[in-house]
Amino acid sequence: TLAELIGQFVDFIVQTLVLLLEALQGVHCLLVLSLQLVQFVGVGTGLLRGGLQLSADLLALGLPLGNLLVDQTLFLLELSSGGVSPLNVDHEVLHLASQPVLG
């Protein structure tokens, strides 16, 4: 009958609108996720930058420790040069190498 046909048509329109609403919600979720991904990438980039800055700071901190390595090398050379007479090393050159360059 005509009433059943109109009822089926209304049901079809309602189902179509429900599917359209679900599709729009899916698009909305994708947009929200993409914005969160952009924020996450920003956080990741900030963490990478912070890690590089920390590495640079640790490297700058390690420069005085490099003098310790030079001093230990000088000490070993002094020990070895005491037993072997032909080994006379100009220690002033190595002392210049132990001076801090960056101030």
Rosetta blueprint (number, residue, H / E / L):
1 T L
2 L H
3 A H
4 E H
5 L H
6 I H
7 G H
8 Q H
9 F H
10 V H
11 D H
12 F H
13 I H
14 V H
15 Q H
16 T H
17 L H
18 V H
19 L H
20 L H
21 L H
22 E H
23 A H
24 L H
25 Q H
26 G H
27 V H
28 H H
29 C H
30 L H
31 L H
32 V H
33 L H
34 S H
35 L H
36 Q H
37 L H
38 V H
39 Q H
40 F H
41 V H
42 G H
43 V H
44 G H
45 T H
46 G H
47 L H
48 L H
49 R H
50 G H
51 G H
52 L H
53 Q H
54 L H
55 S H
56 A H
57 D H
58 L H
59 L H
60 A H
61 L H
62 G H
63 L H
64 P H
65 L H
66 G H
67 N H
68 L H
69 L H
70 V H
71 D H
72 Q H
73 T H
74 L H
75 F H
76 L H
77 L H
78 E H
79 L H
80 S H
81 S H
82 G H
83 G H
84 V L
85 S L
86 P L
87 L L
88 N L
89 V L
90 D L
91 H H
92 E H
93 V H
94 L H
95 H H
96 L H
97 A H
98 S L
99 Q L
100 P L
101 V L
102 L L
103 G L
